[in-house]
Amino acid sequence: MSLPDMVRGEGVTRCSNVAVKLSFIVALVILCSGRWVDSAEPISRNHRVQLRELHNQDSVHWQDREREDSKATYGETQEQALQYRTAFHFQPTKNWMNDPNGMMYYKGWYHLFYQYNPYGALWGNIVWGHVVSKDLIHWKYLEDGEYPIVGGPDWYDLYGAWSGSTTFLPDGTPAMLYTGWSNVVSNVSSLPLIQIQTQNLALPVDKDDPLLRKWYKSEANPVIVAEPWMDATKFRDPTEAWKGEDGSWRILIGARKTDNVTGTAHLYRSKDFVKWEYSHDIDSLKDTGMWECPDFFPVGLKGKVGLGVSANFPGIKHVLKVSLDNTKHDHYSVGVYDVKTETFKADDSLADVGIGLRYDYGKYYASKSFFDQKTGRRILFGWVNESDSDLDAITSKGWSGIQALPRQLWLDPKTGVDLIQTPVEEVDGLHKDKVSKSGFTLAAGSLAPVEGVHGPQLDVQIKFYKPEITGNKTKFFFNASDGASLQAGQVCSQTGAAHRGYLGPFGVLVLSTQDHKEQTAVYYYLQVRRDGKWDAIICSDQSRSTLQTDVDTTVYGTYVRVLESEKYLTLRTIVDHSVVETFAQGGRTVVTSRVYPTLAVNDGAYFYLFNNGVGAVHFFIRAFRSNALNQSVRGFINEDSH
């Protein structure tokens, strides 16, 4: 069929005497429906909470503090909100969630801790939630319902238990270092009256319990307080600890210097994991602001195998990642960790941490990685916040925030500077019912549905052949700076999927209505530069994703690094009701978005391939689909589970 006016742009860029061939191979997967986290977190009346309430008692679920009441959450929320709950991304049954914390594999179980508000769908009253899984996809709450780490009653975390990390001690005991929001006001005269942040230690009551149900706080807390000259209100999120050549532990704490503009990571040392001393700053950069949720780990130069944080030998690089509070983006840099000076230096100073590459060019923040001792992978979790309003969260949904799919992470051996991110292989276990078609051609300015394939849960995998341009060897330009990515995003926003270009846009429409009044477009757009090189831009266009008017429909986009030796432009897009995760060029670039369609939901959500360039597109497609409910584990884990 021809591309409707609502999708098709009117202007077409034409180049004479140029032959264009765009071919691609497509693998599309529909993920089985079904939801498995449908039992709410129990909240005890005896909870020792002395926290500042950040919203009033009329908030959703304020009185919902007994398990039997909280199990009714789904039935009490509006049907419109239910259609936005994800099926295979972790999110609590209700209330607010943000940063992932303290992930680990321990005695047969994956553990995910997370920042959680037990009393409402906005940020505040933060405790650590806790779920466990055998496969990183299906999660269960613990039967006793106690939160592993809560604020109070002591001063050092009276107002909340913030983000932190797990470290395995020499005897195998997992130890948690986390940030406490205290009730002590900063004594730095130039700062507003804000409570300081402290670093604290928590340990399992029974380290032989594979589910790690009970935790206690060290009597030594706080184990770290800021130096007098530091800004103690910008002092948080300790990393996993690693051991140096002298056998002492090291951690990083995210911070902002007292000039209010320089982001930094403080390095602390300890011989016993209890008494810590400040050493120096491992790295810092002006005009990047507060560095939240730092992460520091080694990566091998070849292969996908992950490394523990203490690994340090010839033939590895180190990655420093920070979450910029100013922009709410996660930036990383690959470089060298000098064990003598204990400093980090980025391989590319123009792409240093905070000004260069990002984990994700959409909605993705406060990420944390861990080394999976079971499989030898480094696995990354990240928080994806909402794009609708706070009013929606507290009046219609009763929940806010999801975790992105866990991603395997490794250094790109082809470039040596990019990290490759792909969904963990356990996601493939959701694929059902294969459908295969081949030999199709998509004409310029047209779109095509995929017969028998639609719905709100998809895994679309595509390989586009790079364009063959007569008389000119195709070379692609790439700039790793964050400023360049912002320029690419502007190109996506200004042109959109409706633009008629020379090479593109071409890609997919997901969560689309049949008349395309609602659609989310994910696509490549190629543009030639004055020097004859090409820009490859990946775009995720939410501008027509919903008929609602109070939703953020920002169009995301960035340049993609495409090597001369690579034959394809690859695209993998995973859809789960209200989240769209896109992995471009094998996971070298990732873009995540949140969307809230009103019509393109459930059985009304359709999928299309589209080509808005001037050349025909040839494709092969395989599809996997299931209408059956996924028989996933649900609810609370039994007391005697092992």
C-alpha positions, 0 to 999 in steps of 0.5 A, spaced: 500 500 500 502 507 499 504 511 505 498 515 508 499 522 508 499 522 516 506 518 515 508 520 508 512 527 507 511 531 501 518 533 500 523 528 496 530 529 495 532 526 489 539 525 486 541 524 479 545 518 476 545 515 483 543 507 483 541 506 490 540 499 493 537 498 500 536 490 502 535 487 509 534 481 513 528 481 518 527 477 524 521 479 528 518 476 534 512 477 538 513 475 545 508 472 549 503 476 553 502 475 561 504 478 567 507 475 573 509 480 578 501 481 581 502 480 588 503 487 592 509 488 596 506 487 603 507 493 608 508 492 616 504 497 621 510 495 625 515 498 620 520 503 623 519 509 619 521 516 621 521 519 614 519 526 611 512 525 607 513 528 601 506 528 599 499 528 603 495 522 605 490 523 600 496 520 595 494 513 592 495 507 597 496 511 603 492 507 607 494 501 603 499 498 608 496 491 610 497 485 605 490 483 604 489 490 602 495 491 597 493 485 593 487 489 590 491 494 587 490 492 580 482 491 581 482 498 584 486 502 578 483 504 572 483 500 566 487 505 562 493 504 566 493 497 566 494 497 559 501 500 560 503 495 565 509 491 562 509 484 561 516 482 562 520 488 564 520 488 572 516 493 576 513 493 583 505 492 583 504 499 585 508 505 588 514 509 586 521 505 584 527 508 581 535 506 581 537 498 581 541 497 587 546 491 589 544 486 584 548 479 585 548 472 583 548 468 590 547 461 591 542 459 585 538 466 585 539 472 582 537 478 587 535 485 585 534 491 590 531 497 588 529 504 590 522 504 593 517 508 596 512 503 600 507 509 601 505 512 594 507 513 587 511 519 587 519 519 590 519 519 597 520 515 603 525 511 600 527 504 602 530 498 598 525 493 595 528 486 594 526 481 589 529 474 586 529 470 580 532 464 577 533 467 570 533 475 570 526 475 567 521 472 572 521 475 579 518 473 585 517 477 592 520 474 598 514 471 603 516 475 609 515 482 605 520 485 610 524 491 606 532 489 607 534 496 608 530 502 611 531 508 613 531 510 621 531 509 627 538 512 627 540 519 625 545 517 619 539 514 614 533 517 618 530 520 612 531 514 607 536 509 604 539 511 598 543 507 592 548 502 593 552 496 591 554 489 593 561 486 595 563 479 596 567 479 602 573 474 602 569 469 606 563 469 601 558 474 605 555 479 601 556 486 604 552 492 602 554 499 602 549 504 601 547 512 602 543 514 608 539 521 608 541 523 615 537 528 619 543 532 620 544 539 616 550 541 612 555 546 616 557 549 609 555 556 610 554 557 602 549 551 602 542 551 603 539 548 609 539 540 606 541 534 610 547 531 609 548 524 606 552 518 609 555 511 607 553 505 611 554 498 611 549 492 612 550 485 612 545 479 612 543 476 618 544 469 615 549 468 610 547 461 608 540 463 606 540 463 599 534 468 599 538 473 603 531 475 607 534 478 613 539 484 613 542 488 619 546 495 619 553 495 622 554 498 629 559 502 626 555 506 621 556 511 618 562 508 616 564 514 611 562 521 612 564 526 608 571 530 609 569 537 612 571 541 605 566 536 601 559 538 599 556 532 604 549 534 600 552 531 594 556 525 596 552 518 595 552 512 591 558 507 593 560 502 588 562 495 588 569 495 592 575 492 589 581 490 592 588 493 590 595 490 589 596 492 597 590 487 599 586 493 601 579 495 599 577 501 594 570 504 592 568 510 589 563 515 591 559 520 586 560 527 588 560 534 586 565 539 588 564 545 592 564 550 586 557 547 584 559 545 577 565 540 577 563 532 577 567 527 581 568 521 584 572 520 591 576 514 592 576 511 599 580 505 602 579 500 607 583 494 610 577 491 613 571 494 610 569 498 616 574 503 617 574 507 610 579 513 609 579 518 603 584 518 598 583 522 592 579 523 586 579 518 581 577 523 575 573 529 575 570 534 569 568 541 570 561 543 567 558 536 568 555 537 575 553 532 580 556 525 578 550 520 581 551 512 581 558 511 579 560 504 576 567 502 575 569 495 572 574 492 567 573 489 561 577 484 556 579 487 549 576 481 546 570 476 547 564 477 551 566 474 558 565 479 563 570 480 569 570 481 576 571 488 579 578 486 582 581 483 575 587 488 573 592 485 568 595 486 561 590 486 556 584 489 559 581 496 559 577 499 565 570 503 564 568 509 568 560 510 568 556 516 571 549 518 571 549 526 570 544 529 575 544 535 571 541 531 564 539 525 567 543 521 562 548 515 563 555 516 560 561 512 560 568 512 558 573 507 556 580 508 558 586 506 563 586 505 570 593 506 573 594 502 579 600 506 581 597 513 581 590 510 582 587 515 577 583 513 571 584 516 564 579 516 558 582 513 551 579 519 548 579 526 552 574 528 547 569 523 549 571 523 557 566 521 562 560 526 562 561 529 555 562 523 550 558 516 549 552 514 553 549 507 555 542 509 552 540 515 548 533 515 551 530 514 557 535 510 562 538 512 568 542 510 575 544 504 572 548 499 575 552 493 573 554 486 576 559 480 575 554 474 574 558 469 577 554 463 574 555 465 567 561 469 567 557 475 564 557 483 566 550 484 566 547 491 566 540 494 570 537 501 569 531 505 571 526 507 566 522 513 568 515 515 566 513 520 560 506 521 563 504 526 569 505 525 576 497 526 576 497 520 572 501 516 577 497 518 583 490 518 581 490 513 575 496 508 575 498 508 582 505 506 580 511 509 577 518 507 574 520 500 571 527 497 570 529 496 563 531 489 560 537 486 563 543 487 558 549 483 557 555 488 557 562 487 553 567 492 550 566 492 542 573 489 539 572 492 533 572 499 535 575 498 542 572 504 545 564 502 545 560 498 549 556 493 546 549 492 550 544 486 548 538 483 552 540 477 556 539 471 552 534 469 557 529 474 553 529 469 547 526 464 552 519 468 551 519 467 543 513 463 540 510 460 534 515 462 528 512 465 522 517 466 516 516 470 509 521 472 504 522 475 497 518 482 499 520 488 496 517 495 499 517 500 494 519 507 496 514 511 500 510 505 502 509 501 508 507 494 509 503 490 515 506 483 517 500 479 516 498 475 522 503 479 526 501 485 531 500 486 538 504 490 544 509 485 545 514 484 540 522 483 539 523 485 532 530 484 529 532 487 522 539 487 518 539 492 512 544 492 507 548 498 507 547 502 501 551 501 494 552 508 491 555 508 484 562 511 483 563 512 491 565 508 496 561 509 502 564 511 508 560 513 515 562 519 519 561 518 527 563 523 532 562 520 540 561 527 543 555 528 547 554 535 543 554 531 536 548 526 539 544 532 541 545 535 533 543 528 531 537 528 535 535 535 533 535 532 526 530 526 528 526 531 531 526 536 525 525 531 520 521 525 523 518 519 520 514 523 515 520 526 512 521 524 505 529 523 504 534 520 499 536 514 504 531 513 509 527 514 513 526 506 513 524 502 519 518 500 523 512 502 526 510 499 532 504 500 537 500 503 531 493 503 529 491 501 523 489 508 520 496 510 523 493 516 528 497 513 533 504 510 532 511 509 534 517 510 529 524 507 530 528 508 524 535 509 520 536 516 516 542 517 512 544 523 510 550 525 506 556 530 508 559 535 504 566 531 505 562 525 501 561 521 508 555 519 511 551 520 517 548 514 520 542 516 525 538 512 529 531 515 531 525 513 536 520 518 534 514 518 539 511 525 536 505 521 534 505 515 539 499 517 543 493 522 542 494 524 549 496 531 550 499 531 557 505 526 555 512 527 554 513 525 546 520 527 545 523 524 539 530 521 541 536 520 536 543 519 535 549 518 530 551 510 530 558 508 529 558 504 522 564 501 520 567 500 513 567 493 514 560 492 516 555 490 511 549 491 515 545 496 518 542 492 524 536 494 528 533 490 534 527 493 537 523 490 543 516 493 545 513 491 552 506 495 552 509 502 554 516 501 553 520 501 546 527 499 547 532 499 541 539 496 540 542 499 533 548 496 530 549 490 534 547 494 541 553 499 539 547 504 540 541 504 544 535 508 545 529 507 550 523 510 550 516 510 554 509 511 550 502 511 552 497 510 546 490 510 547 488 506 541 494 502 539 493 498 545 493 490 546 489 487 540 489 494 537 497 495 536 499 493 529 506 493 526 508 495 520 515 496 516 516 502 512 520 506 507 520 513 506 526 513 502 527 514 494 529 507 493 526 500 494 527 496 500 528 488 499 527 484 505 526 477 509 522 476 515 521 471 520 516 472 526 514 468 532 508 469 536 504 466 541 497 468 544 497 464 550 499 467 557 506 466 559 506 461 565 511 465 569 512 464 576 508 469 580 507 473 587 511 471 593 516 466 594 515 460 599 518 460 606 522 454 605 524 455 598 531 454 596 
